[in-house]
């Protein structure tokens, strides 16, 4: 069994200023750079758990309180019923964590 730990280079959320975010990830306001913080997050989860953390398109439907795998919710009539997608998903001992 592997041990879960917090990687040393994790930065507390209260220390992530606009400047620190740009230093770590470059320009993240739209475009291809906007996924860099999510990639960093998923990698740190993998580093700390030793288990793959895959990208996911799972979102919560706020009307039905269900989880749905949907890429482009806003092209649908109920698109505003969905939250932002979760950044990643892990399966540990037959349980899914998103």
N, C-alpha and C positions, 0 to 999 in steps of 0.2 A: 504494500500500500504506500502510495506517495504522500508526502506532507504538503499541506497548503501553507504558503507563506506570502508575505507582502514584499514584492521586489523593492530593493533599496532606492531606486530612482523614481519612485512614486512621489508625486507632489500633491500635498493637501489642496483640496478644492478652494479653500479660502485664500490660498496664495497664488492662484491663477488669475493674474491681472490681464488686461488687454495686451500689455507689453510682453508679459511672460508667455502668453499664448502665441503671439507672433514669433517670439524667439524660438519656441519649441516646434511650431508647426508651419511657420511662414504664413502667407495669406490664406485665410480660411473662409472668407466671406464669398461663398459661391464658387462655382467652377470645380476643377478637379482637386484643389487643395482642401476643399471643405470636408473631405472624408479622412484627412490625415489624423485628426484627434480621435476618431472612431477606431481607426486602424491601430493607433497607439494603445488605446484602451483595451481592445481585444488582445493585443500582443501581451500586455501586462497581465491580463487574466490568464492567458496561456502560460506565461512565465511563472506565475504564482501557484497555479494548480497542476500544471503538467498535462492539461487536457485541452484538446482543440476547442476553440470558441469561434464558430463560423458566423459570418454575416447573415442577417435574417431580414425578412420583410414583414415579420409579424407585427401587427398593430392591434390595439384595442378598439373595438366598435363601442363607442360611448352610449349608444342607444340600447344595444342588445347585451352589453357587458360580455362580449365574446372576443376571443383571440382569432384573428383572421390573417392569413398569409396573402397580402395584397401589395403589389408594387406601386401602382399609380391610383390611389383612391380618388383623387380629384377629377378623374375623367368619368366617374360614376355619379349618378344623381345623389347618392348619399355620402359623397366624398368627405364632407365636413364632419361626418360622424366618427371619423377615425383619428386616432392620435398619431404622432410621429412614430416611425418604426423603432423597435428596439435595436440596439447596436449589435447584439450578438446573442448566440444561443449555445449552451453546453448541455451535453447529456452525461450525467454521472449516476452510475448504479441504476440504470433504467428510469431515471427521472430527468425531465427537461427543465433547464433553468434559462430564463430569458431576461 
